[in-house]
């Protein structure tokens, strides 16, 4: 069931991607704001309470509806429900338009436009970045976005679906990711204050939830890229910066496609980022998707035969 649901969701997302402004994401944003406004009182207990309400409540509702559909309408309805949830949480098209616009601008030699698009995407000052730094930022942010929108969702969905929880894992992971991103913003358009206690709770929960998925993503990049170089870069980074999940992914990417990523203190060996590395990263990500789908297909086949 996991293989079919993910395949259908990916195909649907490629054919008809969610708009940047859509009811699902607007609803999540309003829900998180409401929870923070009403539950974040500044104490550690309140921080954890806000996290559990914001993240666990929708997850439990998705799980409950999954089994309600199974009991009342059967597995076909449950599969369709999983496709709907995955379509809302999983996919490249939720971020890939930024990548495409910047890549096209660089290919056309319009570095000013590339800097403008990069600044809009990452909310940074890119006005003085040289071409190689533009490429580096695009690669890093694209790889991390692919992890959070695709591979991390794969991991949590597949794990909890195998335990009979339906698509709850996809919702749990994406909500936790959005929550930690929201509370760590430097400014909040809604004016809702965020306490340090809530930030600590959100960061702690996210670091725990993303520890295994980040390393699964890094391992996937190693398998479909230059394995020895990716693992060596990963190992060196982990020795210097233990617990840095994003850094593990970037280090594995760096070795897999032979490109320098990260700050000067963290950059390993490899070539200076160039436009050709953008195409190499696209190939790396898609090969990893294929590897995931083959893996899930084999698991589904083994379950059917067993």
Secondary structure in CASP SS format (residue, H / E / C, confidence):
PFRMAT SS
TARGET T0000
AUTHOR 0000-0000-0000
METHOD secondary structure of the structure
MODEL  1
X C 1.00
X H 1.00
X H 1.00
X H 1.00
X H 1.00
X H 1.00
X H 1.00
X H 1.00
X H 1.00
X H 1.00
X H 1.00
X H 1.00
X H 1.00
X H 1.00
X H 1.00
X C 1.00
X C 1.00
X C 1.00
X C 1.00
X C 1.00
X C 1.00
X C 1.00
X H 1.00
X H 1.00
X H 1.00
X H 1.00
X H 1.00
X H 1.00
X H 1.00
X H 1.00
X H 1.00
X H 1.00
X H 1.00
X H 1.00
X H 1.00
X H 1.00
X H 1.00
X H 1.00
X H 1.00
X C 1.00
X C 1.00
X C 1.00
X C 1.00
X H 1.00
X H 1.00
X H 1.00
X H 1.00
X H 1.00
X H 1.00
X H 1.00
X H 1.00
X H 1.00
X H 1.00
X H 1.00
X H 1.00
X H 1.00
X H 1.00
X H 1.00
X H 1.00
X H 1.00
X H 1.00
X H 1.00
X H 1.00
X H 1.00
X H 1.00
X H 1.00
X H 1.00
X H 1.00
X H 1.00
X H 1.00
X H 1.00
X H 1.00
X C 1.00
X C 1.00
X H 1.00
X H 1.00
X H 1.00
X H 1.00
X H 1.00
X H 1.00
X H 1.00
X H 1.00
X H 1.00
X H 1.00
X H 1.00
X H 1.00
X H 1.00
X H 1.00
X H 1.00
X C 1.00
X C 1.00
X C 1.00
X C 1.00
X C 1.00
X C 1.00
X H 1.00
X H 1.00
X H 1.00
X H 1.00
X H 1.00
X H 1.00
X H 1.00
X H 1.00
X H 1.00
X H 1.00
X H 1.00
X H 1.00
X C 1.00
X C 1.00
X C 1.00
X H 1.00
X H 1.00
X H 1.00
X H 1.00
X H 1.00
X H 1.00
X H 1.00
X H 1.00
X H 1.00
X H 1.00
X H 1.00
X H 1.00
X C 1.00
X C 1.00
X C 1.00
X C 1.00
X C 1.00
X C 1.00
X C 1.00
X C 1.00
X H 1.00
X H 1.00
X H 1.00
X H 1.00
X H 1.00
X H 1.00
X H 1.00
X H 1.00
X H 1.00
X H 1.00
X H 1.00
X H 1.00
X H 1.00
X H 1.00
X H 1.00
X H 1.00
X H 1.00
X H 1.00
X H 1.00
X H 1.00
X H 1.00
X H 1.00
X H 1.00
X H 1.00
X H 1.00
X H 1.00
X H 1.00
X H 1.00
X H 1.00
X H 1.00
X H 1.00
X H 1.00
X C 1.00
X C 1.00
X C 1.00
X C 1.00
X C 1.00
X H 1.00
X H 1.00
X H 1.00
X H 1.00
X H 1.00
X H 1.00
X H 1.00
X H 1.00
X H 1.00
X H 1.00
X H 1.00
X H 1.00
X H 1.00
X H 1.00
X H 1.00
X H 1.00
X C 1.00
X C 1.00
X C 1.00
X C 1.00
X C 1.00
X C 1.00
X C 1.00
X C 1.00
X C 1.00
X C 1.00
X C 1.00
X C 1.00
X H 1.00
X H 1.00
X H 1.00
X H 1.00
X H 1.00
X H 1.00
X H 1.00
X H 1.00
X H 1.00
X H 1.00
X H 1.00
X H 1.00
X H 1.00
X H 1.00
X H 1.00
X H 1.00
X H 1.00
X H 1.00
X H 1.00
X H 1.00
X H 1.00
X H 1.00
X H 1.00
X H 1.00
X H 1.00
X H 1.00
X H 1.00
X H 1.00
X H 1.00
X C 1.00
X C 1.00
X H 1.00
X H 1.00
X H 1.00
X H 1.00
X H 1.00
X H 1.00
X H 1.00
X H 1.00
X H 1.00
X H 1.00
X H 1.00
X H 1.00
X H 1.00
X H 1.00
X C 1.00
X C 1.00
X C 1.00
X C 1.00
X H 1.00
X H 1.00
X H 1.00
X H 1.00
X H 1.00
X H 1.00
X H 1.00
X H 1.00
X H 1.00
X H 1.00
X H 1.00
X H 1.00
X H 1.00
X C 1.00
X E 1.00
X C 1.00
X C 1.00
X C 1.00
X C 1.00
X C 1.00
X C 1.00
X C 1.00
X C 1.00
X C 1.00
X C 1.00
X C 1.00
X E 1.00
X C 1.00
X C 1.00
X C 1.00
X H 1.00
X H 1.00
X H 1.00
X H 1.00
X H 1.00
X H 1.00
X H 1.00
X H 1.00
X H 1.00
X H 1.00
X H 1.00
X H 1.00
X H 1.00
X H 1.00
X H 1.00
X H 1.00
X H 1.00
X H 1.00
X H 1.00
X H 1.00
X H 1.00
X H 1.00
X H 1.00
X H 1.00
X H 1.00
X H 1.00
X H 1.00
X H 1.00
X H 1.00
X H 1.00
X H 1.00
X C 1.00
END
